[in-house]
Amino acid sequence: MSKTLVQDVKKKFIETFKTDPLLIFSPGRINIIGEHTDYNDGFVFPAAVDKGIAAAIQKSDSGSCTAIALDLDSTIEFDLDKLKPSKEGSWENYVFGVVAEIQNRNKIVGDFNIIFKGNIPGGAGMSSSAALENSVVFGLNELFDLGLSKQEMILISQKAEHNYVGVNCGIMDQYASMFGVKHTALHLDCRTVESKPYTIDFKDYELMLINTNVKHSLSDSAYNDRRSACESISELLGIKALRDATEADLEAIIDKVTPANYQKALYVIQENARTIKAAQAIENNDLETLGQLIYQSHNGLSNQYKVSCDELDFLVEQAKKNKHVLGARMMGGGFGGCTINLVAKKEAKTFSEIAAKAYKNKFGKECSVYFIELSQGTHIVK
Ligand code: GAF
């Protein structure tokens, strides 16, 4: 958690609203493996990180609500009884969406003021959206005594994303951000929405992110398209979700699906199996196998699921050339954002410098490197 972020929102809140706020920190996440499996009822392997969103929140007696995004220097005022989605891409949709979903559950939220500030780089694929949603729902639950469980809160955050932001996301990001545990990754079954915690201590190795600093347009619609493709194939197979399919099941309907969609469904089935194997590899301290699974995941994401981009592929190729990197892949929804690298601690800095130089030569722009700590989920800061 960043103390500075929390202090900044607190100071601004007291200056602006002349009262002490409740302080929340809500983290972003990484994902070791299991990409685009969550909305197929499959397995994922995320962890909350030390980067996130700090929120200061308190009841308002002014007759309306105010939300301030400090990073963006943007303020909005709104009435709770007139909520509707704002322009596509507006940050306030995360706030409006959460409030609207709470109201849909017949819970009463009163007027409130909220100020945010975050340090998750936008478009990095580290779930700044889920962090923001969770900070709002967590703060409102506390402030208005709504009696929502964490499980209910993450479903509210997810629905806000579907109905107000327009991304039909799975549950991974909201879950990891809410339930994160220090030094731990969560092997999450997205069907039961229950996870098994794995203490992550890779001894001489660590996880390092490299951000391409690109976010290609159309990523949201491409995401929704892929989800729809998976759902229509499940329907054809007569199953609830692709988690229930085998490669043989898919083979049996090969004539009924386009080659592109066939590959996408095959990717999901294989990625789900890899995510289960990855948990086993971590249990056995078998980092070589974990690394291979991570490389295979990228291969599938790039060539079968088609959610990578030149910049991500290039960074994974850089990793493959370096014997100190056991595995690397794109992380998150795709079309930009970060690669996650399993790299020898002693060599991580050197590798990142070599990769950054090559990246600059190739694309004429900088990438950014993050060493991350696995951290606690959304919580109140005293
Ligand atoms: C995004 C979504 F929000 C998640 O639900 C998940 O599908 C991920 O992309 C891909 O694994 O972060």
Boltz pocket constraint, residues with backbone or C-beta under 6 A from the ligand:
constraints:
  - pocket:
      binder: B
      contacts: [[A, 34], [A, 35], [A, 36], [A, 37], [A, 38], [A, 39], [A, 125], [A, 127], [A, 169], [A, 170], [A, 171], [A, 172], [A, 173], [A, 332], [A, 333], [A, 334]]
      max_distance: 6.0
